[in-house]
């Protein structure tokens, strides 16, 4: 039963890698993003999307951690 779980995880990871590879290969058009009047370098769409995903994966846990700290401080003040 333990090996079945590992096989399922490996298959899932391989399917995820295949989906990401397909996404990257299908989205090779270059784009230049503008933010507050500043133009970024021309990069493939897939690179821009993956960078946005990674930034979101970093910011999300940081916000959750800060929220948890604020809530702990509030609970200590009430006690």
PDB file of N, CA, C and O in Angstrom:
ATOM      1  N   UNK A   1       0.829  -1.193   0.000  1.00  0.00           N
ATOM      2  CA  UNK A   1       0.000   0.000   0.000  1.00  0.00           C
ATOM      3  C   UNK A   1       0.874   1.257   0.000  1.00  0.00           C
ATOM      4  O   UNK A   1       0.531   2.262  -0.622  1.00  0.00           O
ATOM      5  N   UNK A   2       1.994   1.188   0.697  1.00  0.00           N
ATOM      6  CA  UNK A   2       2.897   2.325   0.769  1.00  0.00           C
ATOM      7  C   UNK A   2       3.483   2.625  -0.607  1.00  0.00           C
ATOM      8  O   UNK A   2       3.637   3.786  -0.987  1.00  0.00           O
ATOM      9  N   UNK A   3       3.812   1.560  -1.356  1.00  0.00           N
ATOM     10  CA  UNK A   3       4.375   1.740  -2.692  1.00  0.00           C
ATOM     11  C   UNK A   3       3.346   2.316  -3.662  1.00  0.00           C
ATOM     12  O   UNK A   3       3.708   3.059  -4.574  1.00  0.00           O
ATOM     13  N   UNK A   4       2.091   1.987  -3.481  1.00  0.00           N
ATOM     14  CA  UNK A   4       1.042   2.525  -4.339  1.00  0.00           C
ATOM     15  C   UNK A   4       0.971   4.047  -4.194  1.00  0.00           C
ATOM     16  O   UNK A   4       0.805   4.760  -5.184  1.00  0.00           O
ATOM     17  N   UNK A   5       1.096   4.532  -2.985  1.00  0.00           N
ATOM     18  CA  UNK A   5       1.086   5.972  -2.752  1.00  0.00           C
ATOM     19  C   UNK A   5       2.258   6.652  -3.436  1.00  0.00           C
ATOM     20  O   UNK A   5       2.104   7.728  -4.013  1.00  0.00           O
ATOM     21  N   UNK A   6       3.426   6.031  -3.376  1.00  0.00           N
ATOM     22  CA  UNK A   6       4.595   6.599  -4.042  1.00  0.00           C
ATOM     23  C   UNK A   6       4.416   6.611  -5.552  1.00  0.00           C
ATOM     24  O   UNK A   6       4.785   7.579  -6.216  1.00  0.00           O
ATOM     25  N   UNK A   7       3.855   5.550  -6.089  1.00  0.00           N
ATOM     26  CA  UNK A   7       3.622   5.479  -7.532  1.00  0.00           C
ATOM     27  C   UNK A   7       2.647   6.571  -7.962  1.00  0.00           C
ATOM     28  O   UNK A   7       2.846   7.211  -8.994  1.00  0.00           O
ATOM     29  N   UNK A   8       1.614   6.782  -7.187  1.00  0.00           N
ATOM     30  CA  UNK A   8       0.635   7.826  -7.508  1.00  0.00           C
ATOM     31  C   UNK A   8       1.293   9.199  -7.482  1.00  0.00           C
ATOM     32  O   UNK A   8       1.034  10.024  -8.358  1.00  0.00           O
ATOM     33  N   UNK A   9       2.133   9.454  -6.495  1.00  0.00           N
ATOM     34  CA  UNK A   9       2.831  10.737  -6.411  1.00  0.00           C
ATOM     35  C   UNK A   9       3.763  10.914  -7.603  1.00  0.00           C
ATOM     36  O   UNK A   9       3.803  11.991  -8.197  1.00  0.00           O
ATOM     37  N   UNK A  10       4.508   9.883  -7.960  1.00  0.00           N
ATOM     38  CA  UNK A  10       5.426   9.968  -9.099  1.00  0.00           C
ATOM     39  C   UNK A  10       4.656  10.221 -10.395  1.00  0.00           C
ATOM     40  O   UNK A  10       5.077  11.044 -11.207  1.00  0.00           O
ATOM     41  N   UNK A  11       3.548   9.535 -10.597  1.00  0.00           N
ATOM     42  CA  UNK A  11       2.737   9.746 -11.799  1.00  0.00           C
ATOM     43  C   UNK A  11       2.195  11.168 -11.819  1.00  0.00           C
ATOM     44  O   UNK A  11       2.201  11.816 -12.865  1.00  0.00           O
ATOM     45  N   UNK A  12       1.727  11.658 -10.682  1.00  0.00           N
ATOM     46  CA  UNK A  12       1.210  13.018 -10.606  1.00  0.00           C
ATOM     47  C   UNK A  12       2.297  14.037 -10.939  1.00  0.00           C
ATOM     48  O   UNK A  12       2.050  14.977 -11.694  1.00  0.00           O
ATOM     49  N   UNK A  13       3.493  13.863 -10.386  1.00  0.00           N
ATOM     50  CA  UNK A  13       4.595  14.790 -10.651  1.00  0.00           C
ATOM     51  C   UNK A  13       4.987  14.749 -12.127  1.00  0.00           C
ATOM     52  O   UNK A  13       5.241  15.790 -12.733  1.00  0.00           O
ATOM     53  N   UNK A  14       5.036  13.547 -12.703  1.00  0.00           N
ATOM     54  CA  UNK A  14       5.367  13.445 -14.125  1.00  0.00           C
ATOM     55  C   UNK A  14       4.314  14.113 -15.003  1.00  0.00           C
ATOM     56  O   UNK A  14       4.662  14.774 -15.981  1.00  0.00           O
ATOM     57  N   UNK A  15       3.042  13.956 -14.675  1.00  0.00           N
ATOM     58  CA  UNK A  15       1.982  14.634 -15.429  1.00  0.00           C
ATOM     59  C   UNK A  15       2.074  16.150 -15.279  1.00  0.00           C
ATOM     60  O   UNK A  15       1.837  16.886 -16.237  1.00  0.00           O
ATOM     61  N   UNK A  16       2.415  16.612 -14.088  1.00  0.00           N
ATOM     62  CA  UNK A  16       2.583  18.043 -13.859  1.00  0.00           C
ATOM     63  C   UNK A  16       3.742  18.586 -14.681  1.00  0.00           C
ATOM     64  O   UNK A  16       3.627  19.651 -15.288  1.00  0.00           O
ATOM     65  N   UNK A  17       4.861  17.860 -14.705  1.00  0.00           N
ATOM     66  CA  UNK A  17       6.015  18.281 -15.502  1.00  0.00           C
ATOM     67  C   UNK A  17       5.655  18.299 -16.981  1.00  0.00           C
ATOM     68  O   UNK A  17       6.050  19.216 -17.701  1.00  0.00           O
ATOM     69  N   UNK A  18       4.923  17.314 -17.437  1.00  0.00           N
ATOM     70  CA  UNK A  18       4.501  17.257 -18.833  1.00  0.00           C
ATOM     71  C   UNK A  18       3.584  18.435 -19.175  1.00  0.00           C
ATOM     72  O   UNK A  18       3.707  19.025 -20.249  1.00  0.00           O
ATOM     73  N   UNK A  19       2.681  18.772 -18.281  1.00  0.00           N
ATOM     74  CA  UNK A  19       1.782  19.909 -18.519  1.00  0.00           C
ATOM     75  C   UNK A  19       2.571  21.222 -18.562  1.00  0.00           C
ATOM     76  O   UNK A  19       2.305  22.075 -19.409  1.00  0.00           O
ATOM     77  N   UNK A  20       3.527  21.387 -17.664  1.00  0.00           N
ATOM     78  CA  UNK A  20       4.345  22.610 -17.658  1.00  0.00           C
ATOM     79  C   UNK A  20       5.177  22.697 -18.927  1.00  0.00           C
ATOM     80  O   UNK A  20       5.280  23.765 -19.531  1.00  0.00           O
ATOM     81  N   UNK A  21       5.770  21.582 -19.336  1.00  0.00           N
ATOM     82  CA  UNK A  21       6.555  21.562 -20.557  1.00  0.00           C
ATOM     83  C   UNK A  21       5.693  21.911 -21.768  1.00  0.00           C
ATOM     84  O   UNK A  21       6.119  22.682 -22.628  1.00  0.00           O
ATOM     85  N   UNK A  22       4.502  21.359 -21.842  1.00  0.00           N
ATOM     86  CA  UNK A  22       3.583  21.698 -22.929  1.00  0.00           C
ATOM     87  C   UNK A  22       3.225  23.170 -22.925  1.00  0.00           C
ATOM     88  O   UNK A  22       3.162  23.797 -23.983  1.00  0.00           O
ATOM     89  N   UNK A  23       2.988  23.730 -21.745  1.00  0.00           N
ATOM     90  CA  UNK A  23       2.664  25.150 -21.621  1.00  0.00           C
ATOM     91  C   UNK A  23       3.818  26.012 -22.123  1.00  0.00           C
ATOM     92  O   UNK A  23       3.614  26.964 -22.876  1.00  0.00           O
ATOM     93  N   UNK A  24       5.022  25.670 -21.699  1.00  0.00           N
ATOM     94  CA  UNK A  24       6.189  26.455 -22.096  1.00  0.00           C
ATOM     95  C   UNK A  24       6.417  26.372 -23.598  1.00  0.00           C
ATOM     96  O   UNK A  24       6.717  27.381 -24.236  1.00  0.00           O
ATOM     97  N   UNK A  25       6.279  25.186 -24.166  1.00  0.00           N
ATOM     98  CA  UNK A  25       6.515  25.035 -25.601  1.00  0.00           C
ATOM     99  C   UNK A  25       5.451  25.708 -26.455  1.00  0.00           C
ATOM    100  O   UNK A  25       5.743  26.135 -27.572  1.00  0.00           O
ATOM    101  N   UNK A  26       4.226  25.813 -25.957  1.00  0.00           N
ATOM    102  CA  UNK A  26       3.146  26.429 -26.716  1.00  0.00           C
ATOM    103  C   UNK A  26       3.093  27.947 -26.582  1.00  0.00           C
ATOM    104  O   UNK A  26       2.390  28.599 -27.353  1.00  0.00           O
ATOM    105  N   UNK A  27       3.810  28.526 -25.634  1.00  0.00           N
ATOM    106  CA  UNK A  27       3.727  29.964 -25.377  1.00  0.00           C
ATOM    107  C   UNK A  27       5.103  30.609 -25.500  1.00  0.00           C
ATOM    108  O   UNK A  27       5.672  31.071 -24.510  1.00  0.00           O
ATOM    109  N   UNK A  28       5.624  30.638 -26.698  1.00  0.00           N
ATOM    110  CA  UNK A  28       6.948  31.193 -26.939  1.00  0.00           C
ATOM    111  C   UNK A  28       6.907  32.624 -27.508  1.00  0.00           C
ATOM    112  O   UNK A  28       7.961  33.192 -27.794  1.00  0.00           O
ATOM    113  N   UNK A  29       5.725  33.210 -27.674  1.00  0.00           N
ATOM    114  CA  UNK A  29       5.633  34.577 -28.172  1.00  0.00           C
ATOM    115  C   UNK A  29       6.238  35.515 -27.135  1.00  0.00           C
ATOM    116  O   UNK A  29       6.035  35.335 -25.934  1.00  0.00           O
ATOM    117  N   UNK A  30       6.982  36.517 -27.601  1.00  0.00           N
ATOM    118  CA  UNK A  30       7.597  37.453 -26.658  1.00  0.00           C
ATOM    119  C   UNK A  30       6.637  38.602 -26.355  1.00  0.00           C
ATOM    120  O   UNK A  30       5.869  39.040 -27.212  1.00  0.00           O
ATOM    121  N   UNK A  31       6.701  39.066 -25.135  1.00  0.00           N
ATOM    122  CA  UNK A  31       5.899  40.194 -24.688  1.00  0.00           C
ATOM    123  C   UNK A  31       6.792  41.113 -23.861  1.00  0.00           C
ATOM    124  O   UNK A  31       7.807  40.689 -23.308  1.00  0.00           O
ATOM    125  N   UNK A  32       6.397  42.358 -23.792  1.00  0.00           N
ATOM    126  CA  UNK A  32       7.077  43.324 -22.941  1.00  0.00           C
ATOM    127  C   UNK A  32       6.032  43.910 -22.005  1.00  0.00           C
ATOM    128  O   UNK A  32       5.033  44.465 -22.464  1.00  0.00           O
ATOM    129  N   UNK A  33       6.242  43.799 -20.728  1.00  0.00           N
ATOM    130  CA  UNK A  33       5.275  44.299 -19.756  1.00  0.00           C
ATOM    131  C   UNK A  33       5.590  45.738 -19.380  1.00  0.00           C
ATOM    132  O   UNK A  33       6.753  46.125 -19.274  1.00  0.00           O
ATOM    133  N   UNK A  34       4.540  46.525 -19.179  1.00  0.00           N
ATOM    134  CA  UNK A  34       4.681  47.904 -18.739  1.00  0.00           C
ATOM    135  C   UNK A  34       4.096  48.015 -17.340  1.00  0.00           C
ATOM    136  O   UNK A  34       2.989  47.543 -17.082  1.00  0.00           O
ATOM    137  N   UNK A  35       4.852  48.647 -16.428  1.00  0.00           N
ATOM    138  CA  UNK A  35       4.404  48.812 -15.047  1.00  0.00           C
ATOM    139  C   UNK A  35       4.798  50.202 -14.600  1.00  0.00           C
ATOM    140  O   UNK A  35       5.985  50.513 -14.508  1.00  0.00           O
ATOM    141  N   UNK A  36       3.814  51.041 -14.322  1.00  0.00           N
ATOM    142  CA  UNK A  36       4.026  52.438 -13.934  1.00  0.00           C
ATOM    143  C   UNK A  36       4.910  53.175 -14.945  1.00  0.00           C
ATOM    144  O   UNK A  36       5.781  53.958 -14.565  1.00  0.00           O
ATOM    145  N   UNK A  37       4.676  52.918 -16.225  1.00  0.00           N
ATOM    146  CA  UNK A  37       5.417  53.608 -17.273  1.00  0.00           C
ATOM    147  C   UNK A  37       6.775  53.015 -17.587  1.00  0.00           C
ATOM    148  O   UNK A  37       7.441  53.477 -18.513  1.00  0.00           O
ATOM    149  N   UNK A  38       7.206  52.011 -16.848  1.00  0.00           N
ATOM    150  CA  UNK A  38       8.500  51.376 -17.104  1.00  0.00           C
ATOM    151  C   UNK A  38       8.281  50.104 -17.918  1.00  0.00           C
ATOM    152  O   UNK A  38       7.414  49.290 -17.599  1.00  0.00           O
ATOM    153  N   UNK A  39       9.070  49.948 -18.962  1.00  0.00           N
ATOM    154  CA  UNK A  39       8.950  48.760 -19.816  1.00  0.00           C
ATOM    155  C   UNK A  39       9.959  47.717 -19.369  1.00  0.00           C
ATOM    156  O   UNK A  39      11.124  48.028 -19.121  1.00  0.00           O
ATOM    157  N   UNK A  40       9.507  46.498 -19.271  1.00  0.00           N
ATOM    158  CA  UNK A  40      10.392  45.401 -18.925  1.00  0.00           C
ATOM    159  C   UNK A  40      11.021  44.813 -20.172  1.00  0.00           C
ATOM    160  O   UNK A  40      10.663  45.196 -21.285  1.00  0.00           O
ATOM    161  N   UNK A  41      11.954  43.887 -20.001  1.00  0.00           N
ATOM    162  CA  UNK A  41      12.564  43.256 -21.175  1.00  0.00           C
ATOM    163  C   UNK A  41      11.568  42.348 -21.892  1.00  0.00           C
ATOM    164  O   UNK A  41      10.589  41.898 -21.297  1.00  0.00           O
ATOM    165  N   UNK A  42      11.819  42.086 -23.151  1.00  0.00           N
ATOM    166  CA  UNK A  42      10.946  41.190 -23.908  1.00  0.00           C
ATOM    167  C   UNK A  42      11.282  39.755 -23.536  1.00  0.00           C
ATOM    168  O   UNK A  42      12.407  39.294 -23.733  1.00  0.00           O
ATOM    169  N   UNK A  43      10.297  39.059 -22.999  1.00  0.00           N
ATOM    170  CA  UNK A  43      10.454  37.672 -22.574  1.00  0.00           C
ATOM    171  C   UNK A  43       9.301  36.846 -23.142  1.00  0.00           C
ATOM    172  O   UNK A  43       8.240  37.391 -23.445  1.00  0.00           O
ATOM    173  N   UNK A  44       9.501  35.537 -23.287  1.00  0.00           N
ATOM    174  CA  UNK A  44       8.376  34.686 -23.701  1.00  0.00           C
ATOM    175  C   UNK A  44       7.252  34.730 -22.658  1.00  0.00           C
ATOM    176  O   UNK A  44       7.502  34.896 -21.464  1.00  0.00           O
ATOM    177  N   UNK A  45       6.029  34.580 -23.127  1.00  0.00           N
ATOM    178  CA  UNK A  45       4.869  34.625 -22.237  1.00  0.00           C
ATOM    179  C   UNK A  45       4.996  33.588 -21.125  1.00  0.00           C
ATOM    180  O   UNK A  45       4.641  33.857 -19.978  1.00  0.00           O
ATOM    181  N   UNK A  46       5.497  32.414 -21.461  1.00  0.00           N
ATOM    182  CA  UNK A  46       5.605  31.352 -20.459  1.00  0.00           C
ATOM    183  C   UNK A  46       6.539  31.748 -19.324  1.00  0.00           C
ATOM    184  O   UNK A  46       6.282  31.409 -18.169  1.00  0.00           O
ATOM    185  N   UNK A  47       7.615  32.458 -19.633  1.00  0.00           N
ATOM    186  CA  UNK A  47       8.541  32.895 -18.579  1.00  0.00           C
ATOM    187  C   UNK A  47       7.858  33.898 -17.664  1.00  0.00           C
ATOM    188  O   UNK A  47       8.016  33.840 -16.445  1.00  0.00           O
ATOM    189  N   UNK A  48       7.099  34.816 -18.250  1.00  0.00           N
ATOM    190  CA  UNK A  48       6.390  35.825 -17.452  1.00  0.00           C
ATOM    191  C   UNK A  48       5.379  35.154 -16.528  1.00  0.00           C
ATOM    192  O   UNK A  48       5.282  35.512 -15.354  1.00  0.00           O
ATOM    193  N   UNK A  49       4.630  34.191 -17.042  1.00  0.00           N
ATOM    194  CA  UNK A  49       3.612  33.508 -16.231  1.00  0.00           C
ATOM    195  C   UNK A  49       4.267  32.693 -15.115  1.00  0.00           C
ATOM    196  O   UNK A  49       3.793  32.712 -13.979  1.00  0.00           O
ATOM    197  N   UNK A  50       5.346  31.982 -15.426  1.00  0.00           N
ATOM    198  CA  UNK A  50       6.023  31.180 -14.409  1.00  0.00           C
ATOM    199  C   UNK A  50       6.638  32.086 -13.340  1.00  0.00           C
ATOM    200  O   UNK A  50       6.597  31.754 -12.155  1.00  0.00           O
ATOM    201  N   UNK A  51       7.206  33.225 -13.741  1.00  0.00           N
ATOM    202  CA  UNK A  51       7.754  34.160 -12.747  1.00  0.00           C
ATOM    203  C   UNK A  51       6.647  34.706 -11.846  1.00  0.00           C
ATOM    204  O   UNK A  51       6.845  34.837 -10.638  1.00  0.00           O
ATOM    205  N   UNK A  52       5.487  35.025 -12.419  1.00  0.00           N
ATOM    206  CA  UNK A  52       4.364  35.504 -11.618  1.00  0.00           C
ATOM    207  C   UNK A  52       3.900  34.427 -10.643  1.00  0.00           C
ATOM    208  O   UNK A  52       3.559  34.725  -9.498  1.00  0.00           O
ATOM    209  N   UNK A  53       3.887  33.181 -11.096  1.00  0.00           N
ATOM    210  CA  UNK A  53       3.512  32.067 -10.223  1.00  0.00           C
ATOM    211  C   UNK A  53       4.486  31.937  -9.057  1.00  0.00           C
ATOM    212  O   UNK A  53       4.063  31.776  -7.912  1.00  0.00           O
ATOM    213  N   UNK A  54       5.779  32.005  -9.337  1.00  0.00           N
ATOM    214  CA  UNK A  54       6.779  31.878  -8.280  1.00  0.00           C
ATOM    215  C   UNK A  54       6.712  33.031  -7.288  1.00  0.00           C
ATOM    216  O   UNK A  54       6.849  32.826  -6.082  1.00  0.00           O
ATOM    217  N   UNK A  55       6.504  34.237  -7.791  1.00  0.00           N
ATOM    218  CA  UNK A  55       6.369  35.396  -6.892  1.00  0.00           C
ATOM    219  C   UNK A  55       5.142  35.223  -5.999  1.00  0.00           C
ATOM    220  O   UNK A  55       5.197  35.508  -4.803  1.00  0.00           O
ATOM    221  N   UNK A  56       4.050  34.762  -6.571  1.00  0.00           N
ATOM    222  CA  UNK A  56       2.845  34.512  -5.778  1.00  0.00           C
ATOM    223  C   UNK A  56       3.053  33.426  -4.741  1.00  0.00           C
ATOM    224  O   UNK A  56       2.523  33.509  -3.633  1.00  0.00           O
ATOM    225  N   UNK A  57       3.833  32.394  -5.101  1.00  0.00           N
ATOM    226  CA  UNK A  57       4.113  31.321  -4.151  1.00  0.00           C
ATOM    227  C   UNK A  57       5.002  31.805  -3.010  1.00  0.00           C
ATOM    228  O   UNK A  57       4.990  31.207  -1.934  1.00  0.00           O
ATOM    229  N   UNK A  58       5.765  32.859  -3.216  1.00  0.00           N
ATOM    230  CA  UNK A  58       6.582  33.427  -2.149  1.00  0.00           C
ATOM    231  C   UNK A  58       5.787  34.422  -1.305  1.00  0.00           C
ATOM    232  O   UNK A  58       5.898  34.427  -0.079  1.00  0.00           O
ATOM    233  N   UNK A  59       5.001  35.250  -1.950  1.00  0.00           N
ATOM    234  CA  UNK A  59       4.257  36.294  -1.236  1.00  0.00           C
ATOM    235  C   UNK A  59       3.125  35.714  -0.396  1.00  0.00           C
ATOM    236  O   UNK A  59       2.891  36.177   0.720  1.00  0.00           O
ATOM    237  N   UNK A  60       2.425  34.716  -0.906  1.00  0.00           N
ATOM    238  CA  UNK A  60       1.290  34.129  -0.185  1.00  0.00           C
ATOM    239  C   UNK A  60       1.656  33.618   1.198  1.00  0.00           C
ATOM    240  O   UNK A  60       1.018  34.018   2.172  1.00  0.00           O
ATOM    241  N   UNK A  61       2.657  32.751   1.329  1.00  0.00           N
ATOM    242  CA  UNK A  61       3.042  32.282   2.664  1.00  0.00           C
ATOM    243  C   UNK A  61       3.564  33.395   3.567  1.00  0.00           C
ATOM    244  O   UNK A  61       3.362  33.349   4.780  1.00  0.00           O
ATOM    245  N   UNK A  62       4.232  34.393   2.991  1.00  0.00           N
ATOM    246  CA  UNK A  62       4.717  35.515   3.814  1.00  0.00           C
ATOM    247  C   UNK A  62       3.549  36.287   4.414  1.00  0.00           C
ATOM    248  O   UNK A  62       3.590  36.667   5.584  1.00  0.00           O
ATOM    249  N   UNK A  63       2.515  36.517   3.622  1.00  0.00           N
ATOM    250  CA  UNK A  63       1.339  37.220   4.128  1.00  0.00           C
ATOM    251  C   UNK A  63       0.639  36.382   5.201  1.00  0.00           C
ATOM    252  O   UNK A  63       0.200  36.918   6.218  1.00  0.00           O
ATOM    253  N   UNK A  64       0.533  35.073   4.976  1.00  0.00           N
ATOM    254  CA  UNK A  64      -0.089  34.203   5.970  1.00  0.00           C
ATOM    255  C   UNK A  64       0.720  34.188   7.265  1.00  0.00           C
ATOM    256  O   UNK A  64       0.142  34.184   8.352  1.00  0.00           O
ATOM    257  N   UNK A  65       2.038  34.179   7.163  1.00  0.00           N
ATOM    258  CA  UNK A  65       2.892  34.200   8.348  1.00  0.00           C
ATOM    259  C   UNK A  65       2.710  35.509   9.122  1.00  0.00           C
ATOM    260  O   UNK A  65       2.582  35.495  10.347  1.00  0.00           O
ATOM    261  N   UNK A  66       2.698  36.641   8.406  1.00  0.00           N
ATOM    262  CA  UNK A  66       2.498  37.932   9.072  1.00  0.00           C
ATOM    263  C   UNK A  66       1.126  38.004   9.741  1.00  0.00           C
ATOM    264  O   UNK A  66       1.004  38.512  10.856  1.00  0.00           O
ATOM    265  N   UNK A  67       0.107  37.502   9.069  1.00  0.00           N
ATOM    266  CA  UNK A  67      -1.235  37.496   9.643  1.00  0.00           C
ATOM    267  C   UNK A  67      -1.266  36.651  10.920  1.00  0.00           C
ATOM    268  O   UNK A  67      -1.880  37.045  11.912  1.00  0.00           O
ATOM    269  N   UNK A  68      -0.611  35.504  10.895  1.00  0.00           N
ATOM    270  CA  UNK A  68      -0.546  34.651  12.080  1.00  0.00           C
ATOM    271  C   UNK A  68       0.143  35.345  13.239  1.00  0.00           C
ATOM    272  O   UNK A  68      -0.297  35.226  14.382  1.00  0.00           O
ATOM    273  N   UNK A  69       1.220  36.068  12.958  1.00  0.00           N
ATOM    274  CA  UNK A  69       1.923  36.803  14.021  1.00  0.00           C
ATOM    275  C   UNK A  69       1.034  37.888  14.615  1.00  0.00           C
ATOM    276  O   UNK A  69       0.994  38.068  15.833  1.00  0.00           O
ATOM    277  N   UNK A  70       0.321  38.610  13.752  1.00  0.00           N
ATOM    278  CA  UNK A  70      -0.564  39.672  14.235  1.00  0.00           C
ATOM    279  C   UNK A  70      -1.658  39.072  15.113  1.00  0.00           C
ATOM    280  O   UNK A  70      -1.982  39.627  16.162  1.00  0.00           O
ATOM    281  N   UNK A  71      -2.222  37.956  14.699  1.00  0.00           N
ATOM    282  CA  UNK A  71      -3.284  37.326  15.484  1.00  0.00           C
ATOM    283  C   UNK A  71      -2.750  36.818  16.828  1.00  0.00           C
ATOM    284  O   UNK A  71      -3.447  36.920  17.837  1.00  0.00           O
ATOM    285  N   UNK A  72      -1.535  36.278  16.861  1.00  0.00           N
ATOM    286  CA  UNK A  72      -0.959  35.829  18.131  1.00  0.00           C
ATOM    287  C   UNK A  72      -0.741  36.983  19.081  1.00  0.00           C
ATOM    288  O   UNK A  72      -0.981  36.855  20.281  1.00  0.00           O
ATOM    289  N   UNK A  73      -0.286  38.116  18.556  1.00  0.00           N
ATOM    290  CA  UNK A  73      -0.067  39.301  19.394  1.00  0.00           C
ATOM    291  C   UNK A  73      -1.402  39.793  19.938  1.00  0.00           C
ATOM    292  O   UNK A  73      -1.484  40.178  21.104  1.00  0.00           O
ATOM    293  N   UNK A  74      -2.429  39.786  19.133  1.00  0.00           N
ATOM    294  CA  UNK A  74      -3.757  40.227  19.604  1.00  0.00           C
ATOM    295  C   UNK A  74      -4.296  39.306  20.684  1.00  0.00           C
ATOM    296  O   UNK A  74      -4.889  39.764  21.661  1.00  0.00           O
ATOM    297  N   UNK A  75      -4.085  37.978  20.504  1.00  0.00           N
ATOM    298  CA  UNK A  75      -4.563  37.031  21.513  1.00  0.00           C
ATOM    299  C   UNK A  75      -3.823  37.229  22.835  1.00  0.00           C
ATOM    300  O   UNK A  75      -4.421  37.118  23.905  1.00  0.00           O
ATOM    301  N   UNK A  76      -2.529  37.520  22.764  1.00  0.00           N
ATOM    302  CA  UNK A  76      -1.756  37.742  23.990  1.00  0.00           C
ATOM    303  C   UNK A  76      -2.234  39.005  24.721  1.00  0.00           C
ATOM    304  O   UNK A  76      -2.252  39.052  25.950  1.00  0.00           O
ATOM    305  N   UNK A  77      -2.614  40.011  23.955  1.00  0.00           N
ATOM    306  CA  UNK A  77      -3.106  41.248  24.570  1.00  0.00           C
ATOM    307  C   UNK A  77      -4.439  41.012  25.289  1.00  0.00           C
ATOM    308  O   UNK A  77      -4.707  41.618  26.326  1.00  0.00           O
ATOM    309  N   UNK A  78      -5.262  40.136  24.733  1.00  0.00           N
ATOM    310  CA  UNK A  78      -6.572  39.861  25.339  1.00  0.00           C
ATOM    311  C   UNK A  78      -6.439  39.018  26.599  1.00  0.00           C
ATOM    312  O   UNK A  78      -7.285  39.109  27.488  1.00  0.00           O
ATOM    313  N   UNK A  79      -5.419  38.219  26.692  1.00  0.00           N
ATOM    314  CA  UNK A  79      -5.270  37.304  27.836  1.00  0.00           C
ATOM    315  C   UNK A  79      -4.745  38.007  29.065  1.00  0.00           C
ATOM    316  O   UNK A  79      -4.565  37.377  30.107  1.00  0.00           O
TER     317      UNK A  79
END
